[in-house]
Amino acid sequence: MKDKQFKNLDEQIEIFKYKGLVINNEEYAKEVLLRENYFFLSGYRHLFMDLERPKFYLEGTTFEELYSLFLFDRQFRNIIFKNLLIVENNAKSIMSYQLSKKYGYKENDYLRPNNFDMSPDKSRQVNDLIKKMKRQIRVNGSQHSATMHYISNYGYIPLWVLVKVLSFGIISEFYTILKMDDRVSIAKIYNISVEDLTNYLSILANYRNVCAHEDILFENKTQRTINNTVYHTLLGIKKLDGEYVKGKNDLFALIIILRQVLSNDDVKNLISEIKRALENLKLNLHTIPLEKVLDRMGFPYNWEEIANIEKRGNYDEK
């Protein structure tokens, strides 16, 4: 296997130039590469590559264009991350409220295995997750200010405090092990079916990790797909072989989920911020049209109209 050897900034510039990327200001390009990393920046090259010569850039593509897509994705990622944190906080608040009201506020009460779905196919998962949560109590009991306060003053950590130190991934899994009537009561608050809320929480937790680790977001696709929604229909998204071609496992699917779980005001702010980021990107693109970026994101041409569509629930107790 051939080794990938270290390349200094001058050599990185030469590789870009060899592949047809126009470097108008080499000192600026080297400064950017030093701060941002050649490998990370190159990850945004795909939309600019020549289909007839896949290893080379489209004629006239500039370093500034490539960097503008990189910066757009960073801005877009920050917008999405901010809203995912809102959703995460909402989910933690709703779940802790519903379960504390029913099972009590001491961990010995609300973490009893019998409070969860102890069916044969779930019992092991339940016990494993309870262990994870108890471990978080031990680890954070004397380290996190909120949990330390309750341990020191009351000798226990209520669920509404414990959720503060639980990851979105654990919260997503936590929902799946609840008794069905508890899952239903939580889904009903969102006016979403239990099946969809289960799927949505998993997808949202995955995207939170993508954002937190600064991975490429705008063209990310998930392994999970979402069910068809009224938004697919009202936005007139095209179908191929009976399946919608956008809004199923792409970034627009994430926007649909956020439309379902965020408040109307939060959604309007989300769409407005994304629109501004896209308008700014458009000013910096010369080789490819903005529509090419939108298509990679899974956004239909009328994507922003989703903010004007009344929130439609699909709550189903089945």
Contacts in CASP RR format, 6 or more apart in sequence:
PFRMAT RR
TARGET T0000
AUTHOR 0000-0000-0000
METHOD contacts of the structure
MODEL  1
MKDKQFKNLDEQIEIFKYKGLVINNEEYAKEVLLRENYFFLSGYRHLFMD
LERPKFYLEGTTFEELYSLFLFDRQFRNIIFKNLLIVENNAKSIMSYQLS
KKYGYKENDYLRPNNFDMSPDKSRQVNDLIKKMKRQIRVNGSQHSATMHY
ISNYGYIPLWVLVKVLSFGIISEFYTILKMDDRVSIAKIYNISVEDLTNY
LSILANYRNVCAHEDILFENKTQRTINNTVYHTLLGIKKLDGEYVKGKND
LFALIIILRQVLSNDDVKNLISEIKRALENLKLNLHTIPLEKVLDRMGFP
YNWEEIANIEKRGNYDEK
7 15 0 8 1.000
7 38 0 8 1.000
9 30 0 8 1.000
9 33 0 8 1.000
9 34 0 8 1.000
10 30 0 8 1.000
12 30 0 8 1.000
12 33 0 8 1.000
12 38 0 8 1.000
13 23 0 8 1.000
13 26 0 8 1.000
13 29 0 8 1.000
13 30 0 8 1.000
13 33 0 8 1.000
16 23 0 8 1.000
16 29 0 8 1.000
16 63 0 8 1.000
17 23 0 8 1.000
19 55 0 8 1.000
19 56 0 8 1.000
19 57 0 8 1.000
20 56 0 8 1.000
20 57 0 8 1.000
20 59 0 8 1.000
20 60 0 8 1.000
20 61 0 8 1.000
21 57 0 8 1.000
21 61 0 8 1.000
21 62 0 8 1.000
21 63 0 8 1.000
21 66 0 8 1.000
22 60 0 8 1.000
22 61 0 8 1.000
22 62 0 8 1.000
22 63 0 8 1.000
23 29 0 8 1.000
23 62 0 8 1.000
23 63 0 8 1.000
24 62 0 8 1.000
24 63 0 8 1.000
24 64 0 8 1.000
25 63 0 8 1.000
28 63 0 8 1.000
29 63 0 8 1.000
32 41 0 8 1.000
32 63 0 8 1.000
32 67 0 8 1.000
33 41 0 8 1.000
36 67 0 8 1.000
36 70 0 8 1.000
40 70 0 8 1.000
41 66 0 8 1.000
41 67 0 8 1.000
41 70 0 8 1.000
43 216 0 8 1.000
44 66 0 8 1.000
44 69 0 8 1.000
44 70 0 8 1.000
44 73 0 8 1.000
44 216 0 8 1.000
45 57 0 8 1.000
45 66 0 8 1.000
46 219 0 8 1.000
47 69 0 8 1.000
47 288 0 8 1.000
47 292 0 8 1.000
47 293 0 8 1.000
47 296 0 8 1.000
48 57 0 8 1.000
48 58 0 8 1.000
48 61 0 8 1.000
48 65 0 8 1.000
48 66 0 8 1.000
48 69 0 8 1.000
48 287 0 8 1.000
48 288 0 8 1.000
49 55 0 8 1.000
49 56 0 8 1.000
49 57 0 8 1.000
49 58 0 8 1.000
50 56 0 8 1.000
50 57 0 8 1.000
50 58 0 8 1.000
50 59 0 8 1.000
58 287 0 8 1.000
58 288 0 8 1.000
59 287 0 8 1.000
60 286 0 8 1.000
60 287 0 8 1.000
61 287 0 8 1.000
62 286 0 8 1.000
62 287 0 8 1.000
64 284 0 8 1.000
65 284 0 8 1.000
65 285 0 8 1.000
65 286 0 8 1.000
65 287 0 8 1.000
65 288 0 8 1.000
68 281 0 8 1.000
68 284 0 8 1.000
68 285 0 8 1.000
69 218 0 8 1.000
69 281 0 8 1.000
69 285 0 8 1.000
69 293 0 8 1.000
72 218 0 8 1.000
72 277 0 8 1.000
72 278 0 8 1.000
72 280 0 8 1.000
72 281 0 8 1.000
72 293 0 8 1.000
73 216 0 8 1.000
73 217 0 8 1.000
73 218 0 8 1.000
74 214 0 8 1.000
75 277 0 8 1.000
75 280 0 8 1.000
76 217 0 8 1.000
76 218 0 8 1.000
76 274 0 8 1.000
76 277 0 8 1.000
77 210 0 8 1.000
77 211 0 8 1.000
77 214 0 8 1.000
77 217 0 8 1.000
78 211 0 8 1.000
79 270 0 8 1.000
79 273 0 8 1.000
79 274 0 8 1.000
79 277 0 8 1.000
80 207 0 8 1.000
80 211 0 8 1.000
80 217 0 8 1.000
80 254 0 8 1.000
81 208 0 8 1.000
81 211 0 8 1.000
81 212 0 8 1.000
83 258 0 8 1.000
83 262 0 8 1.000
83 266 0 8 1.000
83 270 0 8 1.000
84 168 0 8 1.000
84 204 0 8 1.000
84 207 0 8 1.000
84 208 0 8 1.000
84 211 0 8 1.000
85 208 0 8 1.000
86 262 0 8 1.000
86 266 0 8 1.000
87 204 0 8 1.000
87 258 0 8 1.000
87 261 0 8 1.000
87 262 0 8 1.000
88 168 0 8 1.000
88 171 0 8 1.000
88 204 0 8 1.000
88 208 0 8 1.000
90 261 0 8 1.000
91 168 0 8 1.000
91 171 0 8 1.000
91 175 0 8 1.000
91 201 0 8 1.000
92 163 0 8 1.000
92 164 0 8 1.000
92 166 0 8 1.000
92 171 0 8 1.000
93 160 0 8 1.000
93 163 0 8 1.000
94 186 0 8 1.000
94 189 0 8 1.000
94 190 0 8 1.000
95 159 0 8 1.000
95 163 0 8 1.000
95 171 0 8 1.000
95 174 0 8 1.000
95 175 0 8 1.000
95 186 0 8 1.000
96 158 0 8 1.000
96 159 0 8 1.000
96 160 0 8 1.000
96 162 0 8 1.000
96 163 0 8 1.000
97 160 0 8 1.000
98 182 0 8 1.000
98 185 0 8 1.000
98 186 0 8 1.000
98 189 0 8 1.000
99 110 0 8 1.000
99 115 0 8 1.000
99 159 0 8 1.000
99 178 0 8 1.000
99 182 0 8 1.000
100 110 0 8 1.000
100 158 0 8 1.000
100 159 0 8 1.000
100 160 0 8 1.000
102 182 0 8 1.000
103 109 0 8 1.000
103 110 0 8 1.000
103 112 0 8 1.000
103 115 0 8 1.000
104 110 0 8 1.000
104 159 0 8 1.000
105 156 0 8 1.000
105 158 0 8 1.000
105 159 0 8 1.000
105 160 0 8 1.000
106 156 0 8 1.000
106 158 0 8 1.000
107 133 0 8 1.000
107 134 0 8 1.000
107 137 0 8 1.000
107 156 0 8 1.000
107 157 0 8 1.000
107 159 0 8 1.000
107 162 0 8 1.000
108 156 0 8 1.000
110 159 0 8 1.000
111 130 0 8 1.000
111 133 0 8 1.000
111 134 0 8 1.000
113 123 0 8 1.000
113 126 0 8 1.000
113 127 0 8 1.000
113 130 0 8 1.000
115 179 0 8 1.000
116 122 0 8 1.000
116 126 0 8 1.000
116 130 0 8 1.000
116 177 0 8 1.000
116 178 0 8 1.000
116 179 0 8 1.000
117 126 0 8 1.000
117 177 0 8 1.000
117 178 0 8 1.000
117 179 0 8 1.000
117 180 0 8 1.000
118 126 0 8 1.000
122 177 0 8 1.000
125 173 0 8 1.000
125 176 0 8 1.000
125 177 0 8 1.000
126 177 0 8 1.000
129 170 0 8 1.000
129 173 0 8 1.000
129 174 0 8 1.000
129 177 0 8 1.000
132 170 0 8 1.000
133 162 0 8 1.000
133 166 0 8 1.000
133 170 0 8 1.000
133 174 0 8 1.000
136 162 0 8 1.000
136 165 0 8 1.000
136 166 0 8 1.000
136 170 0 8 1.000
137 147 0 8 1.000
137 157 0 8 1.000
137 162 0 8 1.000
140 147 0 8 1.000
140 148 0 8 1.000
140 165 0 8 1.000
141 147 0 8 1.000
141 148 0 8 1.000
141 151 0 8 1.000
141 157 0 8 1.000
142 148 0 8 1.000
142 151 0 8 1.000
144 164 0 8 1.000
144 165 0 8 1.000
146 161 0 8 1.000
146 164 0 8 1.000
146 165 0 8 1.000
147 157 0 8 1.000
147 161 0 8 1.000
147 162 0 8 1.000
147 164 0 8 1.000
147 165 0 8 1.000
150 156 0 8 1.000
150 157 0 8 1.000
150 158 0 8 1.000
150 161 0 8 1.000
151 157 0 8 1.000
163 171 0 8 1.000
166 174 0 8 1.000
167 205 0 8 1.000
168 201 0 8 1.000
168 204 0 8 1.000
168 205 0 8 1.000
168 208 0 8 1.000
169 205 0 8 1.000
169 208 0 8 1.000
171 201 0 8 1.000
171 205 0 8 1.000
172 201 0 8 1.000
172 202 0 8 1.000
172 204 0 8 1.000
172 205 0 8 1.000
175 183 0 8 1.000
175 186 0 8 1.000
175 197 0 8 1.000
175 198 0 8 1.000
175 201 0 8 1.000
176 183 0 8 1.000
176 198 0 8 1.000
178 186 0 8 1.000
180 194 0 8 1.000
183 194 0 8 1.000
183 197 0 8 1.000
183 198 0 8 1.000
184 194 0 8 1.000
184 317 0 8 1.000
186 197 0 8 1.000
187 193 0 8 1.000
187 194 0 8 1.000
187 196 0 8 1.000
187 197 0 8 1.000
187 315 0 8 1.000
188 315 0 8 1.000
190 197 0 8 1.000
190 260 0 8 1.000
190 261 0 8 1.000
190 315 0 8 1.000
191 311 0 8 1.000
191 313 0 8 1.000
191 314 0 8 1.000
191 315 0 8 1.000
192 200 0 8 1.000
192 260 0 8 1.000
192 261 0 8 1.000
192 313 0 8 1.000
192 314 0 8 1.000
192 315 0 8 1.000
193 314 0 8 1.000
193 315 0 8 1.000
193 316 0 8 1.000
193 318 0 8 1.000
194 316 0 8 1.000
194 317 0 8 1.000
195 227 0 8 1.000
195 316 0 8 1.000
196 226 0 8 1.000
196 227 0 8 1.000
196 260 0 8 1.000
196 314 0 8 1.000
199 224 0 8 1.000
199 226 0 8 1.000
199 227 0 8 1.000
200 226 0 8 1.000
200 257 0 8 1.000
200 260 0 8 1.000
200 261 0 8 1.000
202 224 0 8 1.000
203 222 0 8 1.000
203 224 0 8 1.000
203 226 0 8 1.000
203 253 0 8 1.000
203 254 0 8 1.000
203 257 0 8 1.000
204 254 0 8 1.000
204 257 0 8 1.000
204 261 0 8 1.000
206 222 0 8 1.000
206 224 0 8 1.000
207 217 0 8 1.000
207 220 0 8 1.000
207 222 0 8 1.000
207 254 0 8 1.000
210 217 0 8 1.000
210 220 0 8 1.000
211 217 0 8 1.000
217 251 0 8 1.000
218 251 0 8 1.000
218 293 0 8 1.000
218 296 0 8 1.000
218 297 0 8 1.000
219 251 0 8 1.000
219 296 0 8 1.000
219 297 0 8 1.000
220 250 0 8 1.000
220 251 0 8 1.000
221 249 0 8 1.000
221 250 0 8 1.000
222 249 0 8 1.000
222 253 0 8 1.000
223 249 0 8 1.000
224 249 0 8 1.000
225 248 0 8 1.000
225 249 0 8 1.000
225 253 0 8 1.000
226 247 0 8 1.000
226 248 0 8 1.000
226 249 0 8 1.000
226 253 0 8 1.000
226 256 0 8 1.000
226 257 0 8 1.000
227 314 0 8 1.000
228 244 0 8 1.000
229 256 0 8 1.000
229 260 0 8 1.000
229 312 0 8 1.000
229 314 0 8 1.000
230 309 0 8 1.000
230 312 0 8 1.000
230 314 0 8 1.000
231 256 0 8 1.000
231 259 0 8 1.000
231 306 0 8 1.000
231 309 0 8 1.000
231 312 0 8 1.000
232 244 0 8 1.000
232 247 0 8 1.000
232 256 0 8 1.000
234 309 0 8 1.000
235 300 0 8 1.000
235 302 0 8 1.000
235 303 0 8 1.000
235 305 0 8 1.000
235 306 0 8 1.000
235 309 0 8 1.000
236 300 0 8 1.000
236 302 0 8 1.000
237 244 0 8 1.000
237 245 0 8 1.000
237 246 0 8 1.000
237 247 0 8 1.000
237 300 0 8 1.000
238 244 0 8 1.000
238 245 0 8 1.000
238 246 0 8 1.000
239 245 0 8 1.000
246 252 0 8 1.000
246 298 0 8 1.000
246 299 0 8 1.000
246 300 0 8 1.000
247 253 0 8 1.000
247 255 0 8 1.000
247 256 0 8 1.000
247 298 0 8 1.000
250 297 0 8 1.000
250 298 0 8 1.000
251 297 0 8 1.000
251 298 0 8 1.000
251 299 0 8 1.000
252 297 0 8 1.000
252 298 0 8 1.000
252 299 0 8 1.000
252 300 0 8 1.000
252 303 0 8 1.000
255 270 0 8 1.000
255 299 0 8 1.000
255 303 0 8 1.000
255 306 0 8 1.000
256 306 0 8 1.000
258 267 0 8 1.000
258 270 0 8 1.000
259 267 0 8 1.000
259 306 0 8 1.000
259 307 0 8 1.000
259 309 0 8 1.000
259 311 0 8 1.000
260 311 0 8 1.000
260 313 0 8 1.000
262 270 0 8 1.000
264 311 0 8 1.000
267 306 0 8 1.000
267 307 0 8 1.000
268 307 0 8 1.000
270 307 0 8 1.000
271 304 0 8 1.000
271 306 0 8 1.000
271 307 0 8 1.000
272 307 0 8 1.000
274 304 0 8 1.000
275 304 0 8 1.000
278 290 0 8 1.000
278 293 0 8 1.000
278 294 0 8 1.000
281 290 0 8 1.000
281 293 0 8 1.000
282 290 0 8 1.000
285 293 0 8 1.000
291 301 0 8 1.000
294 301 0 8 1.000
294 303 0 8 1.000
END
